[in-house]
Amino acid sequence: MGQRERIIQGGEELFLTAGIKSVTMDDIAKHLGMSKKTIYQFFKDKNELVIALVKKKLQEDEDQMCVLISNAGNVIEEMINMMKCSEEIFSRINPIVIHDLQKYHPEAWQQFQDFKAGVIVHTLEELLTKGIQQGYIRPDIDVKIMARMRVMQVEMGFNNSIFPIAEFSPWKVQYQLLEHFNFGICTLKGYKLLDEYKNVIAQ
């Protein structure tokens, strides 16, 4: 691993536990046992480091989504896999990180928004279309509307004014929204299969 990658990883470790705002470049240097001067050779400031980290994470998420989709036998399995994948991702994210990104790092947040609007919406549209062809998803749904609605649901789940962190677990909110979405778009055939997979996961 090169020094640039080490710095990104070190930043990630600290940001995920303490949020972004409270972590300084000094903290990252200490954490990695390197001088601050070395870090500044690669990143001119913390914002640049945050942008690089978000880019890396989004690429990892995209790769993970592709693997899940290519390994699944049917659309319902893909949806369940994405649920499990989401659980892993959300359980690692400190809600403060999302808040700090929105408030203090607009460029990095925009990257996340662009990814969401492009990659995720497109992946969902393909998934829903395939599900209709396989008979698991209702043919009367509008794929473009449902894909965008789903993405907005995720964002709403992270909205602190709607679901205050003190009152709601971000992962529980996301799981409820996703489950509601999944059961809402399924045909009876899809519903039964979704139920079967759910029972297997619950055991």
Secondary structure, DSSP 8 states (H G I E B T S, - for coil): --HHHHHHHHHHHHHHHH-STT--HHHHHHHHTS-HHHHHHH-SSHHHHHHHHHHHHHHHHHHHHHHHHHH-SSHHHHHHHHHHHHHHHHHH--HHHHHHHHHH-HHHHHHHHHHIIIIIHHHHHHHHHHHHHHTSB-TTS-HHHHHHHHHHHHHHHT-TTTS-TTTS-HHHHHHHHHHHHHHHHB-HHHHHHHHHHHHHHH-
